[in-house]
């Protein structure tokens, strides 16, 4: 795999005993809009994303190599719930609690759980700069963008000592401060 300076996957080569598949990805900011295949960069898939949601967005239209347009439908959690093509064929998606897709029929669309790309060769969901394993609900790396400017890890305990605090705002309330335990 090759990544650009923004951490986006721009190239992926899948090799087996009888094939060598090269894929390239074209982005509009962090949204993949084209998937190209082969040395000649033939169009494989294209996507249209919801322009009304510039940050947390979802796909609207999928165009596979066959050229038949399909339209995405979503649930309240931004997961793809249905994919309907121009002929009226429907692919319905359900998900386990951690995001393993349960699909009514096979689909070419790699977009599903959380409106992100599922990489079938890795078995992981691709979130631009890291992967998520829906089978066990774990990430392959920690989220560097979510690190607090104070250096506090989301997994750490306040003051490095787990304890129950009872303060002026009631049981279980505590304040995280930099420095020594309080």
ChimeraX attribute file (.defattr): number of C-alpha atoms within 10 A of each C-alpha:
attribute: neighborCount
match mode: 1-to-1
recipient: residues
	/A:1	11
	/A:2	11
	/A:3	14
	/A:4	9
	/A:5	6
	/A:6	10
	/A:7	12
	/A:8	21
	/A:9	21
	/A:10	16
	/A:11	17
	/A:12	15
	/A:13	13
	/A:14	11
	/A:15	10
	/A:16	7
	/A:17	5
	/A:18	5
	/A:19	8
	/A:20	10
	/A:21	12
	/A:22	17
	/A:23	19
	/A:24	21
	/A:25	20
	/A:26	17
	/A:27	13
	/A:28	9
	/A:29	10
	/A:30	15
	/A:31	20
	/A:32	22
	/A:33	17
	/A:34	18
	/A:35	21
	/A:36	19
	/A:37	19
	/A:38	14
	/A:39	10
	/A:40	8
	/A:41	13
	/A:42	13
	/A:43	16
	/A:44	17
	/A:45	21
	/A:46	20
	/A:47	21
	/A:48	17
	/A:49	18
	/A:50	13
	/A:51	11
	/A:52	9
	/A:53	9
	/A:54	12
	/A:55	9
	/A:56	10
	/A:57	16
	/A:58	25
	/A:59	24
	/A:60	17
	/A:61	19
	/A:62	24
	/A:63	20
	/A:64	18
	/A:65	14
	/A:66	8
	/A:67	11
	/A:68	11
	/A:69	17
	/A:70	22
	/A:71	17
	/A:72	23
	/A:73	18
	/A:74	19
	/A:75	12
	/A:76	7
	/A:77	10
	/A:78	17
	/A:79	23
	/A:80	25
	/A:81	21
	/A:82	20
	/A:83	24
	/A:84	17
	/A:85	17
	/A:86	10
	/A:87	9
	/A:88	9
	/A:89	10
	/A:90	16
	/A:91	16
	/A:92	18
	/A:93	21
	/A:94	18
	/A:95	16
	/A:96	11
	/A:97	10
	/A:98	14
	/A:99	19
	/A:100	21
	/A:101	20
	/A:102	12
	/A:103	15
	/A:104	12
	/A:105	9
	/A:106	9
	/A:107	13
	/A:108	10
	/A:109	17
	/A:110	15
	/A:111	22
	/A:112	27
	/A:113	24
	/A:114	19
	/A:115	21
	/A:116	21
	/A:117	18
	/A:118	24
	/A:119	13
	/A:120	9
	/A:121	7
	/A:122	10
	/A:123	14
	/A:124	20
	/A:125	25
	/A:126	18
	/A:127	17
	/A:128	16
	/A:129	15
	/A:130	17
	/A:131	20
	/A:132	19
	/A:133	18
	/A:134	20
	/A:135	14
	/A:136	10
	/A:137	11
	/A:138	13
	/A:139	15
	/A:140	10
	/A:141	10
	/A:142	11
	/A:143	10
	/A:144	9
	/A:145	8
	/A:146	9
	/A:147	12
	/A:148	10
	/A:149	8
	/A:150	8
	/A:151	8
	/A:152	14
	/A:153	12
	/A:154	9
	/A:155	6
	/A:156	10
	/A:157	12
	/A:158	18
	/A:159	15
	/A:160	9
	/A:161	10
	/A:162	9
	/A:163	11
	/A:164	10
	/A:165	13
	/A:166	11
	/A:167	11
	/A:168	8
	/A:169	9
	/A:170	9
	/A:171	10
	/A:172	10
	/A:173	11
	/A:174	16
	/A:175	9
	/A:176	11
	/A:177	12
	/A:178	11
	/A:179	7
	/A:180	8
	/A:181	10
	/A:182	11
